[in-house]
Amino acid sequence: MSPELIFATAIAGAAFLGGLLWARKRGPKTRNVAHKGRRDAPTPANLRYTCAGCAGQFTHSRRTLSAREKGAKSFYCNACHTRSLTVPKPKPWQLVPGAKKHKKAEQKAEQKADKKAPR
């Protein structure tokens, strides 16, 4: 074997190994963004879910996948999730029909009504 052939084989082998290492470093192309670096975490069978608020089909995001890991059964799209954060939560007496507010709240409401009433 000539020295040129040995040298060319060594260069080709080094290039091949470098290409393998580079491809391995890039990792697989997946849409599963929540588990990057954690290969042992379970992933959903389907990357799409139905929003519990608007019934639209959406792709899982980091937020929904982390909610799934915590045990959530229903998921909301970003628009419905944001809307739920900006809408004020109802008071306990607003949830039960016919329930009355606390006495202090009733007194404050009456005082405001008395101030606004024309004389």
Secondary structure, DSSP 8 states (H G I E B T S, - for coil): --HHHHHHHHHHHHHHHHHHHHHHHH----S--TTTT-TTS---SSSEEEBTTT--EEE--HHHHHHHHTT-S-B--HHHHHHHHHS----HHHHSTT----HHHHHHHHHHHHHHS--
